[in-house]
Amino acid sequence: MDRNISVCIVDDTNDIRLALEEIINMADGYDLIGSFSNGEEALEKLPDLKPEVVLMDINLGGMTGIECVRKLKPLNPDMLFMMCTVYEEDDKIFEALSAGANGYILKKTAPGKLLEAIKELKEGGAPMSSLIARKVVAAFQNKPAAVAATTEGSDDLIDALSNREKEILKFLSKGMLYKEIGVQLGISHETVRKHVYHIYEKLHVNSRIEAVNKYYGR
């Protein structure tokens, strides 16, 4: 039997924090082991709690969620950070990802999809809402010079992908979860996960962001 995923929440809005707590507490397969209303307390306590996944509000009062992740991630590389936000600005998206965030989801996301995203994050994915994924792709497409510098020699790597792998990569660029891709293609969640593993291996990348970067930066 799979072990429960340990989760901590950091959000300074009481109603939202309590709602997130309820979602995690009521769901099978997840353990809420800590909940904090500010970045300072999270910075102090998260290293001892060692949660697998942290739902981090991006705009905390005082220390921001981005700053909190920037300080925690280097010392806790296995801790996975899902940025939760009502905002969709490009600069905050990229600032959070560069600080070490592993996923980025909007607070209006349905509870079921939030739980699915936490699970995917734990399994090595990098879930993002479809709107945020489109912004990431658009940024790469609109900055060809910057992207080219990081994707030199990518053509041969892209050519090494099978048609099915390219198909899955396009779905990944839309922010779709493994489960949703599986439904679209009529294959299992586990089969999608294996394809993604091979995509990362062939492209020499470690995340969805890097894979999308190489694919669209050709």
CYANA upper distance limits for C-alpha pairs under 8 A (distance plus 0.5 A):
  2 ASP  CA     29 GLY  CA      8.31
  3 ARG  CA     29 GLY  CA      7.60
  4 ASN  CA     28 ASP  CA      8.39
  4 ASN  CA     29 GLY  CA      4.90
  4 ASN  CA     30 TYR  CA      5.35
  4 ASN  CA     31 ASP  CA      6.62
  5 ILE  CA     29 GLY  CA      6.72
  5 ILE  CA     30 TYR  CA      5.21
  5 ILE  CA     31 ASP  CA      6.47
  5 ILE  CA     52 GLU  CA      7.02
  5 ILE  CA     53 VAL  CA      8.01
  5 ILE  CA    119 LYS  CA      8.14
  5 ILE  CA    122 LYS  CA      8.20
  6 SER  CA     30 TYR  CA      6.49
  6 SER  CA     31 ASP  CA      5.24
  6 SER  CA     32 LEU  CA      6.52
  6 SER  CA     33 ILE  CA      6.88
  6 SER  CA     51 PRO  CA      5.64
  6 SER  CA     52 GLU  CA      5.83
  6 SER  CA     53 VAL  CA      6.95
  7 VAL  CA     24 ILE  CA      8.36
  7 VAL  CA     30 TYR  CA      7.49
  7 VAL  CA     31 ASP  CA      6.43
  7 VAL  CA     32 LEU  CA      5.40
  7 VAL  CA     33 ILE  CA      6.49
  7 VAL  CA     34 GLY  CA      7.69
  7 VAL  CA     51 PRO  CA      5.90
  7 VAL  CA     52 GLU  CA      6.66
  7 VAL  CA     53 VAL  CA      5.44
  7 VAL  CA     54 VAL  CA      6.19
  7 VAL  CA     55 LEU  CA      7.95
  8 CYS  CA     32 LEU  CA      6.40
  8 CYS  CA     33 ILE  CA      6.29
  8 CYS  CA     34 GLY  CA      5.21
  8 CYS  CA     35 SER  CA      6.03
  8 CYS  CA     36 PHE  CA      8.48
  8 CYS  CA     46 LEU  CA      8.47
  8 CYS  CA     51 PRO  CA      6.64
  8 CYS  CA     53 VAL  CA      7.04
  8 CYS  CA     54 VAL  CA      5.31
  8 CYS  CA     55 LEU  CA      6.78
  9 ILE  CA     17 ARG  CA      7.59
  9 ILE  CA     20 LEU  CA      8.02
  9 ILE  CA     21 GLU  CA      7.94
  9 ILE  CA     34 GLY  CA      6.95
  9 ILE  CA     35 SER  CA      5.09
  9 ILE  CA     36 PHE  CA      6.65
  9 ILE  CA     54 VAL  CA      6.29
  9 ILE  CA     55 LEU  CA      5.34
  9 ILE  CA     56 MET  CA      6.74
 10 VAL  CA     17 ARG  CA      7.91
 10 VAL  CA     35 SER  CA      6.41
 10 VAL  CA     36 PHE  CA      5.26
 10 VAL  CA     37 SER  CA      6.23
 10 VAL  CA     38 ASN  CA      6.97
 10 VAL  CA     39 GLY  CA      7.55
 10 VAL  CA     42 ALA  CA      7.36
 10 VAL  CA     54 VAL  CA      7.91
 10 VAL  CA     55 LEU  CA      6.67
 10 VAL  CA     56 MET  CA      5.46
 10 VAL  CA     57 ASP  CA      6.43
 11 ASP  CA     16 ILE  CA      7.76
 11 ASP  CA     17 ARG  CA      6.02
 11 ASP  CA     36 PHE  CA      6.93
 11 ASP  CA     37 SER  CA      5.53
 11 ASP  CA     38 ASN  CA      7.05
 11 ASP  CA     56 MET  CA      7.04
 11 ASP  CA     57 ASP  CA      5.51
 11 ASP  CA     60 LEU  CA      7.12
 12 ASP  CA     17 ARG  CA      7.66
 12 ASP  CA     36 PHE  CA      8.04
 12 ASP  CA     37 SER  CA      4.74
 12 ASP  CA     38 ASN  CA      6.24
 12 ASP  CA     57 ASP  CA      8.08
 12 ASP  CA     60 LEU  CA      6.33
 12 ASP  CA     61 GLY  CA      7.39
 13 THR  CA     17 ARG  CA      6.55
 13 THR  CA     37 SER  CA      7.78
 14 ASN  CA     18 LEU  CA      6.52
 14 ASN  CA     37 SER  CA      8.11
 15 ASP  CA     19 ALA  CA      6.62
 16 ILE  CA     20 LEU  CA      6.66
 17 ARG  CA     21 GLU  CA      6.63
 17 ARG  CA     35 SER  CA      8.21
 17 ARG  CA     37 SER  CA      8.32
 18 LEU  CA     22 GLU  CA      6.68
 19 ALA  CA     23 ILE  CA      6.79
 20 LEU  CA     24 ILE  CA      6.81
 21 GLU  CA     25 ASN  CA      6.48
 21 GLU  CA     32 LEU  CA      7.61
 21 GLU  CA     35 SER  CA      8.12
 22 GLU  CA     26 MET  CA      6.43
 23 ILE  CA     27 ALA  CA      6.79
 23 ILE  CA    111 PRO  CA      6.98
 24 ILE  CA     30 TYR  CA      6.62
 24 ILE  CA     31 ASP  CA      7.36
 24 ILE  CA     32 LEU  CA      6.72
 24 ILE  CA    115 LEU  CA      8.21
 25 ASN  CA     30 TYR  CA      7.67
 25 ASN  CA     31 ASP  CA      7.21
 25 ASN  CA     32 LEU  CA      6.78
 33 ILE  CA     49 LEU  CA      7.83
 33 ILE  CA     51 PRO  CA      7.71
 34 GLY  CA     49 LEU  CA      8.09
 36 PHE  CA     41 GLU  CA      7.14
 36 PHE  CA     42 ALA  CA      6.59
 37 SER  CA     41 GLU  CA      8.17
 38 ASN  CA     42 ALA  CA      6.98
 38 ASN  CA     60 LEU  CA      6.85
 38 ASN  CA     61 GLY  CA      7.39
 38 ASN  CA     62 GLY  CA      7.88
 38 ASN  CA     63 MET  CA      7.87
 39 GLY  CA     43 LEU  CA      6.42
 39 GLY  CA     60 LEU  CA      7.33
 39 GLY  CA     62 GLY  CA      7.81
 39 GLY  CA     63 MET  CA      5.89
 39 GLY  CA     64 THR  CA      7.08
 39 GLY  CA     65 GLY  CA      6.92
 39 GLY  CA     68 CYS  CA      6.32
 40 GLU  CA     44 GLU  CA      6.94
 40 GLU  CA     62 GLY  CA      8.49
 40 GLU  CA     63 MET  CA      7.05
 40 GLU  CA     68 CYS  CA      8.22
 41 GLU  CA     45 LYS  CA      6.67
 42 ALA  CA     46 LEU  CA      5.93
 42 ALA  CA     68 CYS  CA      8.32
 43 LEU  CA     47 PRO  CA      7.90
 43 LEU  CA     68 CYS  CA      6.88
 43 LEU  CA     71 LYS  CA      8.24
 43 LEU  CA     72 LEU  CA      7.18
 45 LYS  CA     49 LEU  CA      6.87
 46 LEU  CA     50 LYS  CA      6.34
 46 LEU  CA     51 PRO  CA      7.56
 47 PRO  CA     72 LEU  CA      8.27
 47 PRO  CA     76 ASN  CA      7.50
 50 LYS  CA     79 MET  CA      7.58
 51 PRO  CA     79 MET  CA      7.06
 52 GLU  CA     78 ASP  CA      7.77
 52 GLU  CA     79 MET  CA      5.80
 52 GLU  CA     80 LEU  CA      6.51
 52 GLU  CA    122 LYS  CA      7.73
 53 VAL  CA     79 MET  CA      6.60
 53 VAL  CA     80 LEU  CA      5.21
 53 VAL  CA     81 PHE  CA      6.37
 53 VAL  CA     82 MET  CA      7.67
 53 VAL  CA    118 ILE  CA      7.59
 53 VAL  CA    121 LEU  CA      8.35
 53 VAL  CA    122 LYS  CA      7.67
 54 VAL  CA     79 MET  CA      7.86
 54 VAL  CA     80 LEU  CA      6.62
 54 VAL  CA     81 PHE  CA      5.37
 54 VAL  CA     82 MET  CA      6.53
 55 LEU  CA     81 PHE  CA      6.70
 55 LEU  CA     82 MET  CA      5.46
 55 LEU  CA     83 MET  CA      6.52
 55 LEU  CA     84 CYS  CA      6.79
 56 MET  CA     65 GLY  CA      6.49
 56 MET  CA     81 PHE  CA      7.08
 56 MET  CA     82 MET  CA      6.46
 56 MET  CA     83 MET  CA      5.31
 56 MET  CA     84 CYS  CA      6.15
 57 ASP  CA     65 GLY  CA      6.09
 57 ASP  CA     83 MET  CA      6.39
 57 ASP  CA     84 CYS  CA      5.42
 57 ASP  CA     85 THR  CA      6.39
 58 ILE  CA     64 THR  CA      6.71
 58 ILE  CA     65 GLY  CA      4.81
 58 ILE  CA     66 ILE  CA      6.41
 58 ILE  CA     83 MET  CA      6.47
 58 ILE  CA     84 CYS  CA      6.75
 58 ILE  CA     85 THR  CA      6.28
 58 ILE  CA     96 ALA  CA      8.42
 59 ASN  CA     64 THR  CA      5.86
 59 ASN  CA     65 GLY  CA      6.40
 59 ASN  CA     66 ILE  CA      8.41
 59 ASN  CA     85 THR  CA      7.96
 60 LEU  CA     64 THR  CA      5.23
 60 LEU  CA     65 GLY  CA      6.27
 63 MET  CA     67 GLU  CA      6.83
 63 MET  CA     68 CYS  CA      7.13
 64 THR  CA     68 CYS  CA      6.74
 65 GLY  CA     69 VAL  CA      6.69
 65 GLY  CA     83 MET  CA      8.28
 66 ILE  CA     70 ARG  CA      6.63
 66 ILE  CA     95 GLU  CA      7.75
 66 ILE  CA     96 ALA  CA      5.84
 66 ILE  CA     99 ALA  CA      6.94
 67 GLU  CA     71 LYS  CA      6.81
 67 GLU  CA     99 ALA  CA      8.02
 68 CYS  CA     72 LEU  CA      6.65
 69 VAL  CA     73 LYS  CA      6.12
 69 VAL  CA     81 PHE  CA      7.82
 69 VAL  CA     96 ALA  CA      8.46
 69 VAL  CA     99 ALA  CA      6.78
 69 VAL  CA    100 GLY  CA      6.91
 69 VAL  CA    101 ALA  CA      7.35
 70 ARG  CA     74 PRO  CA      7.82
 70 ARG  CA     99 ALA  CA      5.19
 70 ARG  CA    100 GLY  CA      6.79
 71 LYS  CA     75 LEU  CA      8.05
 72 LEU  CA     76 ASN  CA      6.43
 73 LYS  CA     77 PRO  CA      5.75
 73 LYS  CA     79 MET  CA      7.44
 73 LYS  CA     99 ALA  CA      8.37
 73 LYS  CA    100 GLY  CA      6.59
 80 LEU  CA    101 ALA  CA      7.70
 80 LEU  CA    102 ASN  CA      6.48
 80 LEU  CA    121 LEU  CA      7.79
 80 LEU  CA    122 LYS  CA      7.96
 81 PHE  CA    100 GLY  CA      8.09
 81 PHE  CA    101 ALA  CA      5.52
 81 PHE  CA    102 ASN  CA      5.83
 81 PHE  CA    103 GLY  CA      7.03
 82 MET  CA    101 ALA  CA      6.75
 82 MET  CA    102 ASN  CA      6.41
 82 MET  CA    103 GLY  CA      5.06
 82 MET  CA    104 TYR  CA      5.93
 82 MET  CA    105 ILE  CA      7.48
 82 MET  CA    118 ILE  CA      8.26
 83 MET  CA     96 ALA  CA      8.04
 83 MET  CA    101 ALA  CA      7.15
 83 MET  CA    102 ASN  CA      8.44
 83 MET  CA    103 GLY  CA      6.68
 83 MET  CA    104 TYR  CA      5.14
 83 MET  CA    105 ILE  CA      6.62
 84 CYS  CA    104 TYR  CA      6.74
 84 CYS  CA    105 ILE  CA      5.67
 84 CYS  CA    106 LEU  CA      6.03
 84 CYS  CA    107 LYS  CA      6.10
 85 THR  CA    104 TYR  CA      8.40
 85 THR  CA    105 ILE  CA      7.11
 85 THR  CA    106 LEU  CA      5.49
 85 THR  CA    107 LYS  CA      5.79
 86 VAL  CA    106 LEU  CA      6.08
 86 VAL  CA    107 LYS  CA      6.04
 86 VAL  CA    108 LYS  CA      7.78
 87 TYR  CA    106 LEU  CA      7.89
 88 GLU  CA     92 LYS  CA      8.06
 88 GLU  CA     93 ILE  CA      7.59
 88 GLU  CA    106 LEU  CA      8.47
 88 GLU  CA    132 ILE  CA      7.26
 89 GLU  CA     93 ILE  CA      6.92
 90 ASP  CA     94 PHE  CA      6.87
 90 ASP  CA    135 LYS  CA      7.32
 90 ASP  CA    136 VAL  CA      8.33
 91 ASP  CA     95 GLU  CA      6.49
 92 LYS  CA     96 ALA  CA      6.44
 93 ILE  CA     97 LEU  CA      6.80
 93 ILE  CA    104 TYR  CA      8.08
 93 ILE  CA    132 ILE  CA      8.19
 94 PHE  CA     98 SER  CA      6.47
 95 GLU  CA     99 ALA  CA      6.61
 96 ALA  CA    100 GLY  CA      7.12
 96 ALA  CA    101 ALA  CA      6.10
 97 LEU  CA    101 ALA  CA      5.21
 97 LEU  CA    102 ASN  CA      7.28
 97 LEU  CA    103 GLY  CA      8.27
102 ASN  CA    121 LEU  CA      7.84
102 ASN  CA    126 ALA  CA      6.14
102 ASN  CA    127 PRO  CA      8.26
103 GLY  CA    121 LEU  CA      7.61
103 GLY  CA    126 ALA  CA      5.46
103 GLY  CA    127 PRO  CA      5.52
103 GLY  CA    128 MET  CA      6.11
104 TYR  CA    127 PRO  CA      7.07
104 TYR  CA    128 MET  CA      5.31
104 TYR  CA    129 SER  CA      7.36
104 TYR  CA    132 ILE  CA      8.08
105 ILE  CA    109 THR  CA      7.61
105 ILE  CA    114 LEU  CA      8.39
105 ILE  CA    127 PRO  CA      7.92
105 ILE  CA    128 MET  CA      5.82
105 ILE  CA    129 SER  CA      5.74
105 ILE  CA    132 ILE  CA      8.34
106 LEU  CA    129 SER  CA      7.13
109 THR  CA    113 LYS  CA      7.05
109 THR  CA    114 LEU  CA      6.73
110 ALA  CA    114 LEU  CA      6.71
111 PRO  CA    115 LEU  CA      6.76
112 GLY  CA    116 GLU  CA      6.73
113 LYS  CA    117 ALA  CA      6.55
114 LEU  CA    118 ILE  CA      6.80
115 LEU  CA    119 LYS  CA      6.81
116 GLU  CA    120 GLU  CA      6.67
116 GLU  CA    177 LEU  CA      8.23
117 ALA  CA    121 LEU  CA      6.54
117 ALA  CA    127 PRO  CA      6.19
117 ALA  CA    177 LEU  CA      7.49
118 ILE  CA    122 LYS  CA      6.81
119 LYS  CA    123 GLU  CA      6.81
120 GLU  CA    124 GLY  CA      6.95
120 GLU  CA    125 GLY  CA      5.71
120 GLU  CA    126 ALA  CA      7.75
120 GLU  CA    127 PRO  CA      7.37
120 GLU  CA    177 LEU  CA      7.74
120 GLU  CA    178 TYR  CA      7.80
121 LEU  CA    125 GLY  CA      5.22
121 LEU  CA    126 ALA  CA      6.10
121 LEU  CA    127 PRO  CA      6.89
125 GLY  CA    207 SER  CA      7.57
125 GLY  CA    208 ARG  CA      7.47
126 ALA  CA    207 SER  CA      7.00
126 ALA  CA    208 ARG  CA      6.24
126 ALA  CA    209 ILE  CA      8.16
127 PRO  CA    175 GLY  CA      6.88
127 PRO  CA    176 MET  CA      7.90
127 PRO  CA    177 LEU  CA      6.97
128 MET  CA    132 ILE  CA      6.68
128 MET  CA    133 ALA  CA      6.41
128 MET  CA    175 GLY  CA      5.59
128 MET  CA    176 MET  CA      8.09
129 SER  CA    133 ALA  CA      6.70
129 SER  CA    175 GLY  CA      5.95
129 SER  CA    176 MET  CA      8.04
130 SER  CA    134 ARG  CA      6.64
130 SER  CA    174 LYS  CA      5.70
130 SER  CA    175 GLY  CA      4.84
130 SER  CA    176 MET  CA      7.07
131 LEU  CA    135 LYS  CA      6.89
131 LEU  CA    174 LYS  CA      8.29
131 LEU  CA    175 GLY  CA      8.12
132 ILE  CA    136 VAL  CA      6.81
132 ILE  CA    175 GLY  CA      7.94
133 ALA  CA    137 VAL  CA      6.76
133 ALA  CA    173 SER  CA      6.51
133 ALA  CA    174 LYS  CA      5.95
133 ALA  CA    175 GLY  CA      5.44
134 ARG  CA    138 ALA  CA      6.47
134 ARG  CA    173 SER  CA      7.56
134 ARG  CA    174 LYS  CA      6.48
134 ARG  CA    175 GLY  CA      8.02
135 LYS  CA    139 ALA  CA      6.57
136 VAL  CA    140 PHE  CA      6.97
136 VAL  CA    209 ILE  CA      8.37
137 VAL  CA    141 GLN  CA      6.72
137 VAL  CA    173 SER  CA      7.29
137 VAL  CA    212 VAL  CA      7.52
137 VAL  CA    213 ASN  CA      7.93
137 VAL  CA    216 TYR  CA      7.79
138 ALA  CA    142 ASN  CA      6.51
139 ALA  CA    143 LYS  CA      6.69
140 PHE  CA    144 PRO  CA      7.11
140 PHE  CA    147 VAL  CA      6.73
140 PHE  CA    213 ASN  CA      6.91
140 PHE  CA    216 TYR  CA      7.27
140 PHE  CA    217 GLY  CA      7.09
141 GLN  CA    216 TYR  CA      6.98
141 GLN  CA    217 GLY  CA      7.39
143 LYS  CA    147 VAL  CA      6.66
144 PRO  CA    148 ALA  CA      6.27
144 PRO  CA    217 GLY  CA      7.02
145 ALA  CA    149 ALA  CA      7.00
146 ALA  CA    150 THR  CA      7.57
147 VAL  CA    151 THR  CA      6.64
147 VAL  CA    213 ASN  CA      7.63
147 VAL  CA    217 GLY  CA      5.94
148 ALA  CA    152 GLU  CA      6.34
148 ALA  CA    217 GLY  CA      6.44
148 ALA  CA    218 ARG  CA      7.51
150 THR  CA    214 LYS  CA      8.40
151 THR  CA    213 ASN  CA      8.05
151 THR  CA    214 LYS  CA      5.98
151 THR  CA    217 GLY  CA      6.64
151 THR  CA    218 ARG  CA      7.20
152 GLU  CA    218 ARG  CA      8.34
153 GLY  CA    157 LEU  CA      7.89
154 SER  CA    158 ILE  CA      6.62
154 SER  CA    203 LEU  CA      8.15
154 SER  CA    214 LYS  CA      6.71
154 SER  CA    215 TYR  CA      8.21
154 SER  CA    218 ARG  CA      6.70
155 ASP  CA    159 ASP  CA      6.65
155 ASP  CA    218 ARG  CA      6.58
156 ASP  CA    160 ALA  CA      6.89
157 LEU  CA    161 LEU  CA      7.59
157 LEU  CA    202 LYS  CA      6.87
157 LEU  CA    203 LEU  CA      6.06
158 ILE  CA    203 LEU  CA      7.47
158 ILE  CA    214 LYS  CA      8.43
158 ILE  CA    215 TYR  CA      7.19
160 ALA  CA    202 LYS  CA      7.51
161 LEU  CA    165 GLU  CA      6.27
161 LEU  CA    166 LYS  CA      6.72
161 LEU  CA    199 ILE  CA      7.42
161 LEU  CA    202 LYS  CA      7.61
162 SER  CA    166 LYS  CA      6.77
163 ASN  CA    167 GLU  CA      6.63
164 ARG  CA    168 ILE  CA      6.73
165 GLU  CA    169 LEU  CA      6.59
165 GLU  CA    195 HIS  CA      6.77
165 GLU  CA    196 VAL  CA      7.91
165 GLU  CA    199 ILE  CA      6.93
166 LYS  CA    170 LYS  CA      6.80
167 GLU  CA    171 PHE  CA      7.08
168 ILE  CA    172 LEU  CA      6.66
168 ILE  CA    181 ILE  CA      7.60
168 ILE  CA    192 VAL  CA      8.17
168 ILE  CA    195 HIS  CA      8.26
168 ILE  CA    196 VAL  CA      8.07
169 LEU  CA    173 SER  CA      6.73
169 LEU  CA    196 VAL  CA      8.29
169 LEU  CA    199 ILE  CA      8.32
169 LEU  CA    211 ALA  CA      8.17
169 LEU  CA    212 VAL  CA      7.70
170 LYS  CA    174 LYS  CA      7.24
171 PHE  CA    175 GLY  CA      7.45
171 PHE  CA    176 MET  CA      6.43
171 PHE  CA    181 ILE  CA      7.07
172 LEU  CA    176 MET  CA      5.98
172 LEU  CA    177 LEU  CA      7.88
172 LEU  CA    208 ARG  CA      7.49
172 LEU  CA    212 VAL  CA      8.23
173 SER  CA    208 ARG  CA      8.19
173 SER  CA    212 VAL  CA      6.40
176 MET  CA    180 GLU  CA      6.59
176 MET  CA    181 ILE  CA      6.92
177 LEU  CA    181 ILE  CA      6.81
178 TYR  CA    182 GLY  CA      6.62
178 TYR  CA    189 HIS  CA      6.16
178 TYR  CA    192 VAL  CA      6.51
178 TYR  CA    193 ARG  CA      7.18
179 LYS  CA    183 VAL  CA      6.91
179 LYS  CA    188 SER  CA      8.00
179 LYS  CA    189 HIS  CA      5.52
179 LYS  CA    192 VAL  CA      8.45
180 GLU  CA    184 GLN  CA      6.82
181 ILE  CA    185 LEU  CA      6.70
181 ILE  CA    189 HIS  CA      8.30
181 ILE  CA    192 VAL  CA      7.70
182 GLY  CA    186 GLY  CA      6.09
182 GLY  CA    187 ILE  CA      5.24
182 GLY  CA    188 SER  CA      5.80
182 GLY  CA    189 HIS  CA      5.91
182 GLY  CA    191 THR  CA      8.30
182 GLY  CA    192 VAL  CA      6.70
183 VAL  CA    187 ILE  CA      7.07
183 VAL  CA    188 SER  CA      8.13
187 ILE  CA    191 THR  CA      6.91
187 ILE  CA    192 VAL  CA      7.64
188 SER  CA    192 VAL  CA      6.95
189 HIS  CA    193 ARG  CA      6.80
190 GLU  CA    194 LYS  CA      6.82
191 THR  CA    195 HIS  CA      6.79
192 VAL  CA    196 VAL  CA      6.69
193 ARG  CA    197 TYR  CA      6.75
194 LYS  CA    198 HIS  CA      6.91
195 HIS  CA    199 ILE  CA      6.70
196 VAL  CA    200 TYR  CA      6.70
197 TYR  CA    201 GLU  CA      6.71
198 HIS  CA    202 LYS  CA      6.54
199 ILE  CA    203 LEU  CA      6.57
199 ILE  CA    211 ALA  CA      8.27
200 TYR  CA    204 HIS  CA      6.24
200 TYR  CA    205 VAL  CA      5.48
200 TYR  CA    206 ASN  CA      6.46
200 TYR  CA    207 SER  CA      7.64
200 TYR  CA    211 ALA  CA      7.22
201 GLU  CA    205 VAL  CA      7.16
203 LEU  CA    211 ALA  CA      7.31
203 LEU  CA    214 LYS  CA      8.10
205 VAL  CA    210 GLU  CA      6.33
205 VAL  CA    211 ALA  CA      6.64
206 ASN  CA    210 GLU  CA      7.36
206 ASN  CA    211 ALA  CA      8.27
207 SER  CA    211 ALA  CA      6.81
208 ARG  CA    212 VAL  CA      6.57
209 ILE  CA    213 ASN  CA      6.54
210 GLU  CA    214 LYS  CA      6.76
211 ALA  CA    215 TYR  CA      6.71
212 VAL  CA    216 TYR  CA      6.56
213 ASN  CA    217 GLY  CA      6.13
214 LYS  CA    218 ARG  CA      6.92
